[in-house]
Amino acid sequence: MRVRAADAFNHTRFSRFLNSGAGRAFRFVAGLGFLAIGLRFHRRASGIAALVWSVFPLTAGGLDVCYISAALGGPFSGAKIRQAQQSWDGAGSRQRQTS
């Protein structure tokens, strides 16, 4: 059976962190940092790039979405990703118990 790229990503510790409460807060704070840098240097190309980039972590953290999972063909909603992760964890523990 072939594993989808989104499922492979969503099984990683990195995805689990990003879609946790701490990960959402991290993304939101990182977005605020990019926003602050962009506002400070708004007359430079790098400042404009920081302003544009800040939209992604701000919305990802604030709206509980995962752009990486969506780009790989998986769920966009952080809640759906966490729900899938819990079902994977449950299936893995049942397999270990029956082995």
C-alpha positions as CSV (number, residue, x, y, z in Angstrom):
1,M,0.0,0.0,0.0
2,R,1.3,3.4,-1.0
3,V,1.5,6.1,1.7
4,R,0.3,9.6,0.7
5,A,2.8,12.4,1.2
6,A,0.3,14.3,3.4
7,D,-0.1,11.2,5.7
8,A,3.6,10.7,5.9
9,F,4.1,14.4,6.9
10,N,1.2,14.3,9.4
11,H,2.8,11.3,11.1
12,T,6.0,13.3,11.9
13,R,6.8,14.9,15.2
14,F,7.1,18.2,13.4
15,S,3.5,18.0,12.2
16,R,2.3,17.0,15.6
17,F,4.1,20.0,17.1
18,L,2.8,22.4,14.5
19,N,-0.8,21.3,15.0
20,S,-0.6,21.3,18.8
21,G,-1.5,24.3,21.0
22,A,2.1,25.2,21.5
23,G,2.7,25.0,17.7
24,R,-0.2,27.2,17.0
25,A,1.1,29.8,19.5
26,F,4.6,29.5,18.0
27,R,3.3,30.1,14.5
28,F,1.3,33.1,15.6
29,V,4.2,34.7,17.5
30,A,6.5,34.0,14.5
31,G,3.9,35.7,12.3
32,L,3.9,38.7,14.6
33,G,7.7,38.8,14.4
34,F,7.7,38.8,10.6
35,L,5.0,41.5,10.7
36,A,7.1,43.7,13.1
37,I,10.2,43.3,10.9
38,G,8.1,44.1,7.8
39,L,6.7,47.2,9.4
40,R,10.1,48.4,10.5
41,F,11.7,47.9,7.1
42,H,8.6,48.5,4.9
43,R,10.6,50.6,2.4
44,R,12.9,47.8,1.5
45,A,12.2,44.7,-0.6
46,S,13.0,42.5,2.4
47,G,10.5,44.4,4.6
48,I,7.8,44.0,2.0
49,A,8.6,40.3,1.7
50,A,8.4,39.9,5.5
51,L,5.0,41.7,5.5
52,V,3.7,39.3,2.9
53,W,5.2,36.2,4.5
54,S,3.7,37.2,7.9
55,V,0.2,36.4,6.6
56,F,1.0,32.6,6.4
57,P,2.1,32.0,10.1
58,L,-0.5,34.5,11.4
59,T,-3.4,32.8,9.7
60,A,-2.1,29.3,10.3
61,G,-1.8,29.9,14.0
62,G,-4.8,32.1,14.4
63,L,-7.2,30.0,12.3
64,D,-5.8,26.5,13.2
65,V,-4.9,25.5,9.6
66,C,-1.9,23.7,8.1
67,Y,-0.7,24.9,4.7
68,I,2.0,22.2,4.5
69,S,-0.6,19.4,4.9
70,A,-2.9,21.0,2.4
71,A,-0.1,21.5,-0.1
72,L,0.7,17.8,0.1
73,G,-3.0,16.9,-0.5
74,G,-4.0,16.3,3.1
75,P,-6.5,18.1,5.5
76,F,-6.3,21.8,5.8
77,S,-7.9,22.0,9.2
78,G,-5.7,21.4,12.3
79,A,-8.6,19.8,14.1
80,K,-9.0,17.2,11.3
81,I,-5.2,16.5,11.4
82,R,-5.2,16.0,15.1
83,Q,-8.3,13.7,14.8
84,A,-6.5,11.6,12.2
85,Q,-3.3,11.5,14.3
86,Q,-5.4,10.2,17.2
87,S,-6.9,7.5,15.1
88,W,-3.5,6.5,13.8
89,D,-2.2,6.3,17.3
90,G,-5.1,4.1,18.3
91,A,-4.6,1.8,15.4
92,G,-0.9,1.5,16.1
93,S,-1.5,0.6,19.8
94,R,-4.1,-2.0,18.8
95,Q,-1.6,-3.6,16.4
96,R,1.1,-3.7,19.0
97,Q,-1.3,-5.3,21.5
98,T,-2.3,-8.1,19.1
99,S,1.2,-8.9,18.0
